[in-house]
Amino acid sequence: MSSYPPNRPLKLQLRALLATLAMTASTLLLTLPSLVWAHPSGLPALRRRADYFVATSDDWLFWDFHPSIVIGILAMTALYTLGITRWRKRYGWADEIDKGRAALFYSSMVLLWFTLDGPLHHLSDELLFSAHMIQHLVLQLVWAGMFVLSMPGWLLRPLVKNPRVRRLAVWLTRPTQAFILYNAVTWVWHFPAMYNLALEAHEFHIMEHLLFMSTAVIFYWPLLSPLEEVPRPTHGPLLLYVFANMAAMKSLGVFISMQNEVIYTYYLKAPRVWGLTAISDQQIGGMLMWLPGGLILWGGLGYVFFQWAMKGTPARGTTGIAHIDAARAARAQELS
């Protein structure tokens, strides 16, 4: 089966796809200022009505509607759905839809909405550093992995047909570059000045989350790449890559949890939840990065090691040493 129909040149297909992406991005950029204005921090009102500087479940246990989040999720869902249905049929990219990957993608969009909206959103943005760390861990280590796994190679292949785009994609997803990008973004946004800025100015908070999500996708690409054109590295370097990322995350978690004073001063002004002081909340948040976050990456190490062991295990009845197996095969042929 031909990858593309003869009556539609590849350049036209790429232009149509890129034009769609550009229109979606332009729409989001044009609406972003109004969306940011429509979604201000609720902390001032929360402070005014909080009794004795204590927040109750009524202050955070509810769902609401934020256009910026819904528009972004709907745009990604629309592009993915068009890709696996109409564009797949029109351009002959694949015979069938991979239902498992599609289910994973739509599940990731639901998870994204639950993570960025509703009770966790209110706890994260207004009240608890530890809740914010849970939100970030879900975005970076859970959602991003689901998102990359949900992408069939044939859907992404047209985007890397251009040699320049392909070279850029390969360069960005090499272990060294992916490690630097992912951890630089994570560490910089956890500097107290940057972190407090993101909570005080919502437009910076949106930027922070977008950077977390995009660099987390780059982080997962060496592990889960579905594209031969943007391949995974060999297993040895991949083990070192996952271990280095785990060490960087644990180091940040240890640094935060070992502080004896509140470094994220935004939460000093926030009503308290569940009796947690600002310093205990901060220490719990650091420990969440240190322990559960590290545990997820330990799972990544196990995944890479298992794949390496499966690939390196010789077939039944062989040793995996070429000259010994060849001699045994020749001897068996002579005897038969």
C-alpha positions as CSV (number, residue, x, y, z in Angstrom):
1,M,0.0,0.0,0.0
2,S,1.3,3.4,-0.9
3,S,1.8,5.8,2.0
4,Y,0.3,8.7,0.1
5,P,-2.1,9.0,-2.8
6,P,-0.5,10.0,-6.2
7,N,-3.0,12.8,-6.8
8,R,-1.9,14.7,-3.7
9,P,1.8,15.6,-3.6
10,L,3.4,15.2,-0.2
11,K,4.2,19.0,0.0
12,L,0.5,19.8,-0.3
13,Q,-0.4,17.3,2.4
14,L,2.2,18.8,4.8
15,R,1.1,22.3,4.0
16,A,-2.5,21.4,4.8
17,L,-1.5,19.8,8.0
18,L,0.8,22.6,9.1
19,A,-1.8,25.2,8.1
20,T,-4.4,23.5,10.4
21,L,-1.9,23.4,13.2
22,A,-1.0,27.1,12.6
23,M,-4.6,28.2,12.6
24,T,-5.3,26.3,15.9
25,A,-2.2,27.9,17.5
26,S,-3.1,31.3,16.2
27,T,-6.6,31.0,17.6
28,L,-5.2,30.0,21.0
29,L,-2.7,32.9,21.0
30,L,-5.3,35.4,20.0
31,T,-7.7,34.3,22.7
32,L,-5.0,33.8,25.4
33,P,-5.1,37.4,26.8
34,S,-8.8,37.4,27.3
35,L,-8.7,33.9,28.8
36,V,-6.0,34.9,31.2
37,W,-8.1,37.9,32.2
38,A,-11.2,35.7,32.6
39,H,-9.3,33.3,34.9
40,P,-7.7,35.5,37.6
41,S,-6.5,34.2,40.9
42,G,-9.3,33.4,43.4
43,L,-7.1,33.8,46.4
44,P,-8.1,37.4,47.3
45,A,-11.8,36.5,47.6
46,L,-10.8,33.3,49.4
47,R,-8.9,35.2,52.0
48,R,-11.7,37.6,52.6
49,R,-14.2,34.9,53.3
50,A,-11.9,32.4,55.1
51,D,-12.7,32.1,58.8
52,Y,-9.7,32.4,61.0
53,F,-7.4,32.0,57.9
54,V,-8.6,28.4,57.4
55,A,-10.0,27.1,54.2
56,T,-12.9,24.6,54.2
57,S,-13.9,22.0,51.6
58,D,-16.4,24.6,50.2
59,D,-13.4,26.7,49.1
60,W,-11.9,24.1,46.8
61,L,-14.1,21.0,46.5
62,F,-16.0,22.0,43.4
63,W,-15.7,22.1,39.6
64,D,-15.8,25.1,37.3
65,F,-15.2,26.0,33.7
66,H,-12.0,27.6,32.4
67,P,-12.1,28.3,28.7
68,S,-8.3,28.3,28.2
69,I,-8.1,24.7,29.4
70,V,-11.2,23.4,27.5
71,I,-10.1,25.1,24.2
72,G,-6.6,23.6,24.4
73,I,-8.0,20.1,25.1
74,L,-10.6,20.3,22.4
75,A,-8.1,21.5,19.9
76,M,-5.7,18.6,20.5
77,T,-8.7,16.1,20.5
78,A,-10.0,17.5,17.2
79,L,-6.6,17.3,15.5
80,Y,-6.0,13.7,16.7
81,T,-9.5,12.6,15.7
82,L,-9.2,14.1,12.3
83,G,-5.8,12.4,11.9
84,I,-6.9,8.9,12.8
85,T,-10.2,9.1,10.8
86,R,-10.6,11.5,7.9
87,W,-6.9,12.1,7.1
88,R,-6.1,8.4,7.6
89,K,-8.6,7.5,4.9
90,R,-7.9,10.3,2.6
91,Y,-4.1,9.9,2.5
92,G,-4.0,6.1,3.1
93,W,-1.8,6.4,6.1
94,A,-3.0,3.1,7.7
95,D,-5.6,0.4,7.1
96,E,-7.1,0.4,10.6
97,I,-7.3,2.6,13.7
98,D,-5.2,1.5,16.6
99,K,-8.0,1.3,19.1
100,G,-5.7,0.8,22.1
101,R,-3.7,4.0,21.3
102,A,-6.9,6.0,20.6
103,A,-8.4,5.0,23.9
104,L,-5.1,6.0,25.6
105,F,-5.2,9.4,23.9
106,Y,-8.7,10.2,24.9
107,S,-8.0,9.0,28.4
108,S,-5.0,11.3,28.6
109,M,-7.3,14.2,27.6
110,V,-9.7,13.4,30.4
111,L,-6.8,13.1,32.8
112,L,-5.5,16.5,31.6
113,W,-8.9,18.1,32.3
114,F,-9.0,16.5,35.8
115,T,-5.5,17.7,36.5
116,L,-5.8,21.3,35.3
117,D,-9.4,22.0,36.5
118,G,-11.6,21.2,39.4
119,P,-10.6,20.5,43.0
120,L,-6.9,19.7,42.3
121,H,-6.6,23.0,40.4
122,H,-8.1,25.0,43.3
123,L,-5.9,23.3,45.9
124,S,-2.8,23.8,43.6
125,D,-3.3,27.4,42.5
126,E,-4.6,28.8,45.8
127,L,-3.8,26.7,48.8
128,L,-1.3,23.9,48.9
129,F,2.3,23.5,47.6
130,S,2.0,19.7,48.0
131,A,-1.2,19.6,45.8
132,H,0.7,21.7,43.2
133,M,3.5,19.1,43.2
134,I,1.0,16.3,42.6
135,Q,-0.4,18.3,39.7
136,H,3.1,18.7,38.2
137,L,4.0,15.1,38.7
138,V,0.8,14.0,36.9
139,L,1.4,16.3,34.0
140,Q,5.1,15.4,33.6
141,L,5.3,11.8,34.5
142,V,1.8,10.4,33.8
143,W,0.0,12.5,31.2
144,A,3.1,13.0,29.0
145,G,3.8,9.2,28.9
146,M,0.2,8.4,28.0
147,F,0.3,11.1,25.3
148,V,3.4,9.8,23.6
149,L,2.2,6.2,23.8
150,S,-1.1,7.1,22.2
151,M,0.6,8.4,19.0
152,P,0.8,5.9,16.2
153,G,3.9,6.3,14.0
154,W,1.9,6.7,10.8
155,L,0.1,9.7,12.2
156,L,3.3,11.6,13.0
157,R,5.4,10.5,10.0
158,P,4.2,13.3,7.6
159,L,5.5,15.9,10.1
160,V,9.1,14.6,9.9
161,K,9.2,14.0,6.1
162,N,11.0,17.4,5.8
163,P,14.7,16.8,6.4
164,R,15.1,19.9,8.5
165,V,12.2,19.1,10.7
166,R,13.4,15.5,11.1
167,R,16.9,16.6,12.0
168,L,15.5,19.0,14.6
169,A,13.3,16.3,16.1
170,V,16.2,13.8,16.3
171,W,18.4,16.5,17.9
172,L,15.8,17.5,20.5
173,T,15.1,13.9,21.5
174,R,18.7,12.7,21.9
175,P,19.2,11.7,25.6
176,T,21.6,14.6,26.4
177,Q,19.4,17.4,24.9
178,A,16.2,15.8,26.3
179,F,17.7,15.6,29.7
180,I,18.9,19.2,29.7
181,L,15.6,20.6,28.4
182,Y,13.4,18.7,30.7
183,N,15.4,19.3,33.9
184,A,16.3,22.9,33.1
185,V,12.6,23.8,32.8
186,T,11.7,21.8,35.9
187,W,14.5,23.4,38.1
188,V,14.1,26.9,36.8
189,W,10.3,27.0,37.5
190,H,11.0,25.8,41.0
191,F,13.3,28.6,41.8
192,P,11.3,30.6,44.5
193,A,11.2,33.8,42.4
194,M,9.9,32.0,39.3
195,Y,7.5,29.8,41.3
196,N,5.9,32.7,43.2
197,L,5.7,34.7,39.9
198,A,3.7,31.9,38.3
199,L,1.2,31.9,41.1
200,E,0.9,35.6,41.3
201,A,0.5,36.1,37.5
202,H,-1.7,33.6,35.8
203,E,-0.3,34.1,32.3
204,F,3.1,32.9,33.6
205,H,1.4,30.0,35.2
206,I,-0.1,29.0,31.8
207,M,3.4,29.3,30.3
208,E,4.9,27.1,33.1
209,H,2.4,24.3,32.5
210,L,2.8,24.4,28.7
211,L,6.6,24.2,29.2
212,F,6.2,21.3,31.6
213,M,4.0,19.4,29.3
214,S,6.1,20.0,26.1
215,T,9.4,19.1,27.7
216,A,7.9,16.1,29.4
217,V,6.8,14.8,26.0
218,I,10.4,15.3,24.8
219,F,11.6,13.5,28.0
220,Y,9.5,10.5,27.1
221,W,10.4,10.4,23.4
222,P,13.7,8.5,23.8
223,L,11.8,5.9,25.8
224,L,8.6,5.5,23.8
225,S,9.3,6.9,20.3
226,P,6.9,5.3,17.7
227,L,8.9,6.7,14.8
228,E,11.8,5.0,13.1
229,E,12.8,8.4,11.7
230,V,13.2,9.7,15.3
231,P,14.5,6.5,16.9
232,R,15.1,5.4,20.4
233,P,18.7,5.2,21.6
234,T,20.2,1.8,22.5
235,H,19.4,0.3,25.9
236,G,22.6,1.1,27.7
237,P,22.5,4.9,27.1
238,L,18.8,4.8,27.8
239,L,19.3,3.3,31.2
240,L,21.8,6.0,32.1
241,Y,19.3,8.6,30.7
242,V,16.5,7.4,33.0
243,F,18.8,7.1,36.0
244,A,20.1,10.7,35.5
245,N,16.6,12.1,35.3
246,M,15.7,10.2,38.4
247,A,18.7,11.6,40.2
248,A,17.9,15.2,39.1
249,M,14.3,14.9,40.3
250,K,15.2,13.4,43.6
251,S,17.8,16.1,44.2
252,L,15.2,18.8,43.7
253,G,12.8,17.0,46.0
254,V,15.5,16.6,48.7
255,F,16.5,20.3,48.4
256,I,12.9,21.5,48.8
257,S,12.0,19.1,51.6
258,M,15.1,19.8,53.7
259,Q,14.5,23.6,53.8
260,N,14.0,24.9,57.4
261,E,12.0,28.0,56.2
262,V,9.3,28.6,53.7
263,I,10.9,29.5,50.3
264,Y,7.6,29.6,48.4
265,T,6.3,32.6,50.3
266,Y,3.1,32.8,48.2
267,Y,1.7,30.1,50.5
268,L,2.4,32.1,53.6
269,K,-0.6,34.3,52.5
270,A,-2.9,31.4,51.7
271,P,-5.6,30.0,54.1
272,R,-4.5,26.7,55.6
273,V,-6.1,23.3,54.7
274,W,-6.3,20.3,56.9
275,G,-4.2,22.0,59.6
276,L,-1.0,21.9,57.5
277,T,1.4,24.8,58.1
278,A,3.2,26.3,55.2
279,I,6.5,24.7,56.1
280,S,5.0,21.2,56.6
281,D,3.1,21.6,53.3
282,Q,6.4,22.6,51.6
283,Q,8.2,19.6,53.0
284,I,5.5,17.2,52.0
285,G,5.6,18.6,48.4
286,G,9.4,18.0,48.3
287,M,9.0,14.5,49.5
288,L,6.4,13.8,46.8
289,M,9.0,14.7,44.2
290,W,11.6,12.7,46.0
291,L,9.7,9.5,46.7
292,P,6.6,8.9,44.4
293,G,8.2,10.8,41.6
294,G,11.3,8.8,41.9
295,L,9.3,5.6,42.1
296,I,7.7,6.2,38.7
297,L,11.2,6.7,37.2
298,W,12.3,3.4,38.9
299,G,9.5,1.9,36.8
300,G,11.1,3.4,33.7
301,L,14.4,1.8,34.6
302,G,12.7,-1.5,35.0
303,Y,10.9,-1.1,31.7
304,V,14.2,-0.4,29.8
305,F,16.0,-3.2,31.6
306,F,13.2,-5.7,30.7
307,Q,13.3,-4.6,27.1
308,W,17.0,-5.0,27.0
309,A,16.9,-8.4,28.6
310,M,14.2,-9.6,26.2
311,K,16.1,-8.4,23.2
312,G,19.4,-9.8,24.4
313,T,18.1,-13.2,25.5
314,P,19.1,-15.9,22.9
315,A,16.5,-18.1,21.3
316,R,15.7,-21.5,22.9
317,G,18.5,-24.0,22.2
318,T,21.1,-21.3,21.3
319,T,23.8,-19.6,23.3
320,G,23.7,-16.2,21.6
321,I,27.4,-16.6,20.7
322,A,27.5,-16.6,16.9
323,H,30.4,-19.0,16.1
324,I,29.2,-21.6,18.7
325,D,25.7,-21.5,17.5
326,A,26.9,-21.8,13.8
327,A,29.1,-24.8,14.7
328,R,26.2,-26.5,16.5
329,A,23.8,-25.9,13.6
330,A,26.4,-27.4,11.1
331,R,26.9,-30.4,13.4
332,A,23.2,-31.0,13.7
333,Q,22.8,-30.8,9.9
334,E,25.5,-33.3,9.4
335,L,23.9,-35.8,11.8
336,S,20.6,-35.4,10.2
